Amino acid sequence: MKNKEITIYELLGLIKKGKAPKKIKYYDEIYTYIEEEKMYYDKNDNSLWKYYNGNILNDTVEILLEEYDEWEDIEELEIYTSNYIYDKEDIHINREAINQLIKNQKYLKERLDSKDES
């Protein structure tokens, strides 16, 4: 299912009605709605209005579906080295299991993204 696109003007109407989407995408940046401030911020705490140029109301934003909110890229774990005493076999098994979960997550995300494009 493709995410819905609306104008900033329509987004302001949703905010006013108390129906603001949790996450939106604007200029390839993901913004999260902060209810207390009635404002959208990106991961660097920049507000949505950083792009304000006087004619932002007709720009479009993409409303991100709730089901994809938890997806984020995770890097695979490297071999853990430390001065602590651990059973190296347990560490290897756990690392392999976690890395397999990460690979599965990336594979599923790619499949979901490819379905959205078709």
Secondary structure, DSSP 8 states (H G I E B T S, - for coil): ---EEEEHHHHHHHHHTT---SEEEETTEEEEEETTTTEEE-TTS-BGGGG--S--TT-EEEE--GGGTT------------SS---HHHHHHHHHHHHHHHHHHHHHHHHHHHHHH-
